[in-house]
Amino acid sequence: MQLKPELIDKYHISSIGLFGSVVRDDFSPSSDVDIIVDFSQPIGIEFIDLADYLEKKIKRPVDLVSKNGIKQKYYKEIEPEIVYV
């Protein structure tokens, strides 16, 4: 499923990546999908719309974080496993 062009146009996403169990061996049918995004311009309240949009498209719960919104110490922990799409 190709979502990226639509995400760039509608939500001004400059990068999107997966991390957590979805990129490791411990992903299960009950797992959510951890997604990190970076924006080319401020998004504001549309961040919530983006999370809802992604959940509907991939048919799974989504844990969405912004690269600029995550504390640096947490970003350093997840950075090695991020797979950009």
N, CA, C and O atoms as a Tinker XYZ file with bonds, in Angstrom:
   340  protein
     1  N      0.850000   -1.169000    0.000000    73     2
     2  CA     0.000000    0.000000    0.000000    64     1     3
     3  C      0.902000    1.241000    0.000000    63     2     4     5
     4  O      1.754000    1.394000    0.875000    81     3
     5  N      0.710000    2.116000   -0.977000    73     3     6
     6  CA     1.524000    3.317000   -1.090000    64     5     7
     7  C      0.752000    4.503000   -0.517000    63     6     8     9
     8  O     -0.228000    4.958000   -1.108000    81     7
     9  N      1.188000    4.989000    0.613000    73     7    10
    10  CA     0.515000    6.107000    1.262000    64     9    11
    11  C      1.324000    7.394000    1.203000    63    10    12    13
    12  O      0.760000    8.479000    1.338000    81    11
    13  N      2.608000    7.297000    1.008000    73    11    14
    14  CA     3.483000    8.440000    1.197000    64    13    15
    15  C      3.112000    9.675000    0.376000    63    14    16    17
    16  O      3.059000   10.757000    0.960000    81    15
    17  N      2.848000    9.602000   -0.940000    73    15    18
    18  CA     2.498000   10.832000   -1.673000    64    17    19
    19  C      1.279000   11.548000   -1.084000    63    18    20    21
    20  O      1.252000   12.776000   -1.008000    81    19
    21  N      0.295000   10.791000   -0.680000    73    19    22
    22  CA    -0.898000   11.380000   -0.073000    64    21    23
    23  C     -0.566000   12.042000    1.264000    63    22    24    25
    24  O     -1.095000   13.107000    1.585000    81    23
    25  N      0.307000   11.410000    2.034000    73    23    26
    26  CA     0.693000   11.965000    3.329000    64    25    27
    27  C      1.492000   13.249000    3.166000    63    26    28    29
    28  O      1.329000   14.188000    3.945000    81    27
    29  N      2.349000   13.292000    2.166000    73    27    30
    30  CA     3.146000   14.492000    1.912000    64    29    31
    31  C      2.227000   15.656000    1.557000    63    30    32    33
    32  O      2.365000   16.753000    2.099000    81    31
    33  N      1.305000   15.416000    0.658000    73    31    34
    34  CA     0.410000   16.478000    0.198000    64    33    35
    35  C     -0.546000   16.965000    1.285000    63    34    36    37
    36  O     -0.716000   18.170000    1.469000    81    35
    37  N     -1.157000   16.045000    1.992000    73    35    38
    38  CA    -2.205000   16.418000    2.947000    64    37    39
    39  C     -1.663000   16.855000    4.304000    63    38    40    41
    40  O     -2.199000   17.777000    4.919000    81    39
    41  N     -0.594000   16.192000    4.779000    73    39    42
    42  CA    -0.106000   16.448000    6.135000    64    41    43
    43  C      1.303000   17.033000    6.187000    63    42    44    45
    44  O      1.845000   17.232000    7.274000    81    43
    45  N      1.899000   17.310000    5.041000    73    43    46
    46  CA     3.223000   17.944000    4.971000    64    45    47
    47  C      4.300000   17.128000    5.692000    63    46    48    49
    48  O      5.134000   17.675000    6.413000    81    47
    49  N      4.264000   15.820000    5.483000    73    47    50
    50  CA     5.244000   14.925000    6.094000    64    49    51
    51  C      6.516000   14.920000    5.255000    63    50    52    53
    52  O      6.471000   14.722000    4.040000    81    51
    53  N      7.652000   15.140000    5.919000    73    51    54
    54  CA     8.928000   15.082000    5.206000    64    53    55
    55  C      9.595000   13.722000    5.370000    63    54    56    57
    56  O     10.382000   13.313000    4.516000    81    55
    57  N      9.289000   13.018000    6.459000    73    55    58
    58  CA     9.774000   11.640000    6.617000    64    57    59
    59  C      8.818000   10.885000    7.525000    63    58    60    61
    60  O      8.161000   11.456000    8.395000    81    59
    61  N      8.765000    9.571000    7.289000    73    59    62
    62  CA     7.911000    8.705000    8.104000    64    61    63
    63  C      8.645000    7.388000    8.299000    63    62    64    65
    64  O      9.190000    6.824000    7.350000    81    63
    65  N      8.656000    6.904000    9.530000    73    63    66
    66  CA     9.368000    5.671000    9.826000    64    65    67
    67  C      8.610000    4.795000   10.805000    63    66    68    69
    68  O      7.743000    5.254000   11.548000    81    67
    69  N      8.962000    3.536000   10.782000    73    67    70
    70  CA     8.389000    2.550000   11.698000    64    69    71
    71  C      9.438000    2.185000   12.736000    63    70    72    73
    72  O     10.635000    2.188000   12.448000    81    71
    73  N      8.985000    1.873000   13.941000    73    71    74
    74  CA     9.891000    1.402000   14.989000    64    73    75
    75  C      9.100000    0.523000   15.938000    63    74    76    77
    76  O      7.889000    0.366000   15.783000    81    75
    77  N      9.772000   -0.044000   16.910000    73    75    78
    78  CA     9.094000   -0.896000   17.882000    64    77    79
    79  C      8.897000   -2.306000   17.366000    63    78    80    81
    80  O      9.657000   -2.787000   16.525000    81    79
    81  N      7.872000   -2.963000   17.877000    73    79    82
    82  CA     7.672000   -4.384000   17.576000    64    81    83
    83  C      7.431000   -4.653000   16.098000    63    82    84    85
    84  O      7.719000   -5.751000   15.621000    81    83
    85  N      6.908000   -3.670000   15.360000    73    83    86
    86  CA     6.634000   -3.883000   13.936000    64    85    87
    87  C      7.923000   -4.118000   13.137000    63    86    88    89
    88  O      7.874000   -4.711000   12.059000    81    87
    89  N      9.056000   -3.669000   13.641000    73    87    90
    90  CA    10.330000   -3.894000   12.942000    64    89    91
    91  C     11.211000   -4.918000   13.662000    63    90    92    93
    92  O     12.323000   -5.214000   13.225000    81    91
    93  N     10.696000   -5.447000   14.765000    73    91    94
    94  CA    11.437000   -6.468000   15.508000    64    93    95
    95  C     10.716000   -7.810000   15.390000    63    94    96    97
    96  O      9.715000   -7.933000   14.685000    81    95
    97  N     11.233000   -8.792000   16.080000    73    95    98
    98  CA    10.661000  -10.142000   16.040000    64    97    99
    99  C      9.460000  -10.333000   16.965000    63    98   100   101
   100  O      8.849000  -11.402000   16.949000    81    99
   101  N      9.107000   -9.340000   17.762000    73    99   102
   102  CA     8.038000   -9.541000   18.744000    64   101   103
   103  C      6.692000   -8.921000   18.330000    63   102   104   105
   104  O      5.844000   -8.678000   19.188000    81   103
   105  N      6.487000   -8.665000   17.048000    73   103   106
   106  CA     5.211000   -8.144000   16.545000    64   105   107
   107  C      4.167000   -9.257000   16.596000    63   106   108   109
   108  O      4.446000  -10.391000   16.205000    81   107
   109  N      2.966000   -8.936000   17.078000    73   107   110
   110  CA     1.905000   -9.941000   17.193000    64   109   111
   111  C      0.592000   -9.360000   16.651000    63   110   112   113
   112  O      0.512000   -8.165000   16.366000    81   111
   113  N     -0.424000  -10.199000   16.512000    73   111   114
   114  CA    -1.718000   -9.701000   16.023000    64   113   115
   115  C     -2.320000   -8.595000   16.899000    63   114   116   117
   116  O     -3.125000   -7.798000   16.417000    81   115
   117  N     -1.943000   -8.541000   18.161000    73   115   118
   118  CA    -2.491000   -7.508000   19.049000    64   117   119
   119  C     -1.596000   -6.270000   19.162000    63   118   120   121
   120  O     -1.935000   -5.322000   19.870000    81   119
   121  N     -0.466000   -6.278000   18.475000    73   119   122
   122  CA     0.470000   -5.152000   18.553000    64   121   123
   123  C     -0.062000   -3.923000   17.827000    63   122   124   125
   124  O     -0.773000   -4.019000   16.827000    81   123
   125  N      0.311000   -2.756000   18.370000    73   123   126
   126  CA     0.046000   -1.533000   17.627000    64   125   127
   127  C      1.237000   -1.276000   16.700000    63   126   128   129
   128  O      2.240000   -1.987000   16.752000    81   127
   129  N      1.114000   -0.264000   15.862000    73   127   130
   130  CA     2.188000    0.091000   14.946000    64   129   131
   131  C      2.758000    1.428000   15.410000    63   130   132   133
   132  O      2.055000    2.438000   15.448000    81   131
   133  N      4.044000    1.418000   15.760000    73   131   134
   134  CA     4.723000    2.632000   16.208000    64   133   135
   135  C      5.264000    3.363000   14.990000    63   134   136   137
   136  O      6.019000    2.802000   14.197000    81   135
   137  N      4.866000    4.630000   14.853000    73   135   138
   138  CA     5.241000    5.428000   13.689000    64   137   139
   139  C      5.812000    6.758000   14.162000    63   138   140   141
   140  O      5.249000    7.418000   15.036000    81   139
   141  N      6.943000    7.141000   13.568000    73   139   142
   142  CA     7.539000    8.447000   13.840000    64   141   143
   143  C      7.492000    9.264000   12.557000    63   142   144   145
   144  O      7.796000    8.762000   11.475000    81   143
   145  N      7.112000   10.519000   12.691000    73   143   146
   146  CA     6.998000   11.393000   11.524000    64   145   147
   147  C      7.744000   12.699000   11.774000    63   146   148   149
   148  O      7.896000   13.149000   12.910000    81   147
   149  N      8.201000   13.288000   10.679000    73   147   150
   150  CA     8.784000   14.623000   10.710000    64   149   151
   151  C      8.014000   15.444000    9.684000    63   150   152   153
   152  O      7.668000   14.945000    8.613000    81   151
   153  N      7.753000   16.682000   10.010000    73   151   154
   154  CA     6.913000   17.529000    9.164000    64   153   155
   155  C      7.720000   18.649000    8.524000    63   154   156   157
   156  O      8.684000   19.146000    9.106000    81   155
   157  N      7.316000   19.042000    7.316000    73   155   158
   158  CA     7.975000   20.138000    6.617000    64   157   159
   159  C      7.430000   21.499000    7.057000    63   158   160   161
   160  O      8.016000   22.537000    6.750000    81   159
   161  N      6.318000   21.487000    7.770000    73   159   162
   162  CA     5.743000   22.706000    8.346000    64   161   163
   163  C      4.881000   22.304000    9.532000    63   162   164   165
   164  O      4.493000   21.141000    9.643000    81   163
   165  N      4.573000   23.249000   10.424000    73   163   166
   166  CA     3.751000   22.903000   11.594000    64   165   167
   167  C      2.411000   22.298000   11.175000    63   166   168   169
   168  O      1.809000   22.713000   10.184000    81   167
   169  N      1.957000   21.311000   11.948000    73   167   170
   170  CA     0.723000   20.598000   11.599000    64   169   171
   171  C     -0.411000   20.892000   12.584000    63   170   172   173
   172  O     -1.579000   20.830000   12.201000    81   171
   173  N     -0.101000   21.204000   13.819000    73   171   174
   174  CA    -1.135000   21.534000   14.799000    64   173   175
   175  C     -2.077000   20.379000   15.086000    63   174   176   177
   176  O     -1.654000   19.229000   15.206000    81   175
   177  N     -3.352000   20.698000   15.195000    73   175   178
   178  CA    -4.381000   19.729000   15.578000    64   177   179
   179  C     -4.557000   18.629000   14.537000    63   178   180   181
   180  O     -5.113000   17.575000   14.845000    81   179
   181  N     -4.096000   18.857000   13.315000    73   179   182
   182  CA    -4.197000   17.834000   12.275000    64   181   183
   183  C     -3.388000   16.581000   12.621000    63   182   184   185
   184  O     -3.548000   15.539000   11.984000    81   183
   185  N     -2.520000   16.684000   13.631000    73   183   186
   186  CA    -1.756000   15.522000   14.094000    64   185   187
   187  C     -2.715000   14.403000   14.507000    63   186   188   189
   188  O     -2.472000   13.232000   14.213000    81   187
   189  N     -3.790000   14.762000   15.180000    73   187   190
   190  CA    -4.786000   13.776000   15.611000    64   189   191
   191  C     -5.487000   13.174000   14.396000    63   190   192   193
   192  O     -5.729000   11.968000   14.347000    81   191
   193  N     -5.809000   14.009000   13.426000    73   191   194
   194  CA    -6.417000   13.513000   12.183000    64   193   195
   195  C     -5.486000   12.537000   11.478000    63   194   196   197
   196  O     -5.932000   11.525000   10.936000    81   195
   197  N     -4.197000   12.842000   11.487000    73   195   198
   198  CA    -3.212000   11.965000   10.856000    64   197   199
   199  C     -3.194000   10.597000   11.531000    63   198   200   201
   200  O     -3.177000    9.571000   10.851000    81   199
   201  N     -3.199000   10.573000   12.858000    73   199   202
   202  CA    -3.216000    9.298000   13.582000    64   201   203
   203  C     -4.464000    8.492000   13.226000    63   202   204   205
   204  O     -4.375000    7.289000   12.982000    81   203
   205  N     -5.610000    9.139000   13.194000    73   203   206
   206  CA    -6.857000    8.455000   12.816000    64   205   207
   207  C     -6.792000    7.943000   11.382000    63   206   208   209
   208  O     -7.206000    6.818000   11.102000    81   207
   209  N     -6.279000    8.756000   10.488000    73   207   210
   210  CA    -6.148000    8.386000    9.078000    64   209   211
   211  C     -5.278000    7.133000    8.931000    63   210   212   213
   212  O     -5.635000    6.203000    8.207000    81   211
   213  N     -4.136000    7.118000    9.623000    73   211   214
   214  CA    -3.231000    5.969000    9.529000    64   213   215
   215  C     -3.875000    4.708000   10.090000    63   214   216   217
   216  O     -3.735000    3.632000    9.508000    81   215
   217  N     -4.578000    4.826000   11.212000    73   215   218
   218  CA    -5.252000    3.660000   11.792000    64   217   219
   219  C     -6.280000    3.075000   10.832000    63   218   220   221
   220  O     -6.401000    1.855000   10.719000    81   219
   221  N     -7.008000    3.923000   10.152000    73   219   222
   222  CA    -8.007000    3.438000    9.192000    64   221   223
   223  C     -7.346000    2.775000    7.993000    63   222   224   225
   224  O     -7.826000    1.755000    7.499000    81   223
   225  N     -6.242000    3.354000    7.524000    73   223   226
   226  CA    -5.567000    2.820000    6.341000    64   225   227
   227  C     -4.883000    1.481000    6.612000    63   226   228   229
   228  O     -4.951000    0.572000    5.785000    81   227
   229  N     -4.225000    1.357000    7.769000    73   227   230
   230  CA    -3.490000    0.109000    8.031000    64   229   231
   231  C     -4.288000   -0.872000    8.883000    63   230   232   233
   232  O     -3.851000   -1.998000    9.123000    81   231
   233  N     -5.453000   -0.439000    9.333000    73   231   234
   234  CA    -6.368000   -1.302000   10.091000    64   233   235
   235  C     -5.727000   -1.893000   11.352000    63   234   236   237
   236  O     -5.884000   -3.074000   11.664000    81   235
   237  N     -5.005000   -1.031000   12.057000    73   235   238
   238  CA    -4.361000   -1.390000   13.324000    64   237   239
   239  C     -4.263000   -0.144000   14.190000    63   238   240   241
   240  O     -4.241000    0.972000   13.671000    81   239
   241  N     -4.203000   -0.323000   15.504000    73   239   242
   242  CA    -3.932000    0.830000   16.361000    64   241   243
   243  C     -2.545000    1.403000   16.040000    63   242   244   245
   244  O     -1.607000    0.659000   15.751000    81   243
   245  N     -2.433000    2.710000   16.096000    73   243   246
   246  CA    -1.190000    3.395000   15.773000    64   245   247
   247  C     -0.735000    4.216000   16.971000    63   246   248   249
   248  O     -1.535000    4.903000   17.606000    81   247
   249  N      0.554000    4.137000   17.272000    73   247   250
   250  CA     1.169000    5.022000   18.261000    64   249   251
   251  C      2.032000    5.983000   17.455000    63   250   252   253
   252  O      3.130000    5.628000   17.027000    81   251
   253  N      1.539000    7.195000   17.250000    73   251   254
   254  CA     2.180000    8.174000   16.380000    64   253   255
   255  C      2.948000    9.185000   17.214000    63   254   256   257
   256  O      2.407000    9.765000   18.156000    81   255
   257  N      4.216000    9.395000   16.864000    73   255   258
   258  CA     5.027000   10.406000   17.536000    64   257   259
   259  C      5.676000   11.301000   16.492000    63   258   260   261
   260  O      5.993000   10.868000   15.384000    81   259
   261  N      5.862000   12.547000   16.870000    73   259   262
   262  CA     6.547000   13.508000   16.020000    64   261   263
   263  C      8.017000   13.535000   16.408000    63   262   264   265
   264  O      8.352000   13.532000   17.593000    81   263
   265  N      8.884000   13.559000   15.423000    73   263   266
   266  CA    10.320000   13.609000   15.706000    64   265   267
   267  C     10.658000   14.840000   16.545000    63   266   268   269
   268  O     11.503000   14.764000   17.437000    81   267
   269  N     10.017000   15.954000   16.275000    73   267   270
   270  CA    10.280000   17.175000   17.045000    64   269   271
   271  C      9.578000   17.176000   18.396000    63   270   272   273
   272  O      9.941000   17.955000   19.277000    81   271
   273  N      8.585000   16.320000   18.570000    73   271   274
   274  CA     7.821000   16.299000   19.804000    64   273   275
   275  C      8.301000   15.285000   20.827000    63   274   276   277
   276  O      7.854000   15.301000   21.974000    81   275
   277  N      9.204000   14.406000   20.424000    73   275   278
   278  CA     9.682000   13.366000   21.333000    64   277   279
   279  C     10.930000   13.866000   22.065000    63   278   280   281
   280  O     11.784000   14.523000   21.469000    81   279
   281  N     11.028000   13.556000   23.334000    73   279   282
   282  CA    12.209000   13.959000   24.098000    64   281   283
   283  C     13.445000   13.293000   23.510000    63   282   284   285
   284  O     13.398000   12.144000   23.071000    81   283
   285  N     14.540000   14.024000   23.509000    73   283   286
   286  CA    15.780000   13.563000   22.891000    64   285   287
   287  C     16.241000   12.222000   23.458000    63   286   288   289
   288  O     16.721000   11.371000   22.709000    81   287
   289  N     16.104000   12.023000   24.768000    73   287   290
   290  CA    16.576000   10.762000   25.354000    64   289   291
   291  C     15.767000    9.573000   24.833000    63   290   292   293
   292  O     16.315000    8.484000   24.667000    81   291
   293  N     14.464000    9.766000   24.572000    73   291   294
   294  CA    13.649000    8.682000   24.021000    64   293   295
   295  C     13.955000    8.467000   22.543000    63   294   296   297
   296  O     13.968000    7.336000   22.056000    81   295
   297  N     14.200000    9.569000   21.839000    73   295   298
   298  CA    14.553000    9.441000   20.423000    64   297   299
   299  C     15.841000    8.639000   20.273000    63   298   300   301
   300  O     15.944000    7.790000   19.387000    81   299
   301  N     16.809000    8.899000   21.121000    73   299   302
   302  CA    18.090000    8.166000   21.063000    64   301   303
   303  C     17.874000    6.667000   21.270000    63   302   304   305
   304  O     18.597000    5.854000   20.693000    81   303
   305  N     16.888000    6.294000   22.086000    73   303   306
   306  CA    16.600000    4.878000   22.334000    64   305   307
   307  C     15.987000    4.194000   21.114000    63   306   308   309
   308  O     16.310000    3.044000   20.818000    81   307
   309  N     15.104000    4.899000   20.407000    73   307   310
   310  CA    14.420000    4.267000   19.272000    64   309   311
   311  C     15.141000    4.470000   17.945000    63   310   312   313
   312  O     14.898000    3.732000   16.990000    81   311
   313  N     16.021000    5.460000   17.875000    73   311   314
   314  CA    16.675000    5.810000   16.607000    64   313   315
   315  C     17.328000    4.629000   15.891000    63   314   316   317
   316  O     17.179000    4.513000   14.675000    81   315
   317  N     18.047000    3.742000   16.596000    73   315   318
   318  CA    18.706000    2.637000   15.887000    64   317   319
   319  C     17.745000    1.678000   15.176000    63   318   320   321
   320  O     18.139000    1.022000   14.212000    81   319
   321  N     16.507000    1.587000   15.630000    73   319   322
   322  CA    15.586000    0.634000   15.017000    64   321   323
   323  C     14.596000    1.264000   14.035000    63   322   324   325
   324  O     13.780000    0.550000   13.452000    81   323
   325  N     14.648000    2.579000   13.841000    73   323   326
   326  CA    13.707000    3.228000   12.918000    64   325   327
   327  C     13.985000    2.779000   11.487000    63   326   328   329
   328  O     15.121000    2.820000   11.014000    81   327
   329  N     12.928000    2.353000   10.815000    73   327   330
   330  CA    13.001000    1.982000    9.398000    64   329   331
   331  C     12.158000    3.003000    8.644000    63   330   332   333
   332  O     10.931000    3.001000    8.738000    81   331
   333  N     12.830000    3.877000    7.896000    73   331   334
   334  CA    12.107000    4.911000    7.143000    64   333   335
   335  C     11.503000    4.319000    5.885000    63   334   336   337
   336  O     12.126000    3.510000    5.198000    81   335
   337  N     10.281000    4.734000    5.596000    73   335   338
   338  CA     9.562000    4.214000    4.425000    64   337   339
   339  C      9.256000    5.337000    3.451000    63   338   340
   340  O      8.655000    5.098000    2.403000    81   339
